[in-house]
Amino acid sequence: MAHELEKLLEAAKRIVPSNEQREEHRRSFAYGNTAIENDLITREMIDAEAERLDREKHERSDRPA
């Protein structure tokens, strides 16, 4: 059993998540941590804020220097 687990762990180390997977994980992490402190937080609120921040990031990068 331990050998099979070691093989799985080694395989997992080589996995590179896609940008979409990283964003999904980031939002899940944000939801989990904020919902602990405030049970009024929803996943929809996290998604809306993440999308707003992404829009602002792109607007700033589109501006001339």
Residue pairs with C-beta under 8 A, 6 or more apart in sequence:
17 25
23 50
26 50
27 43
27 46
27 47
27 50
30 46
30 50
31 41
31 43
31 46
34 41
34 46
35 41
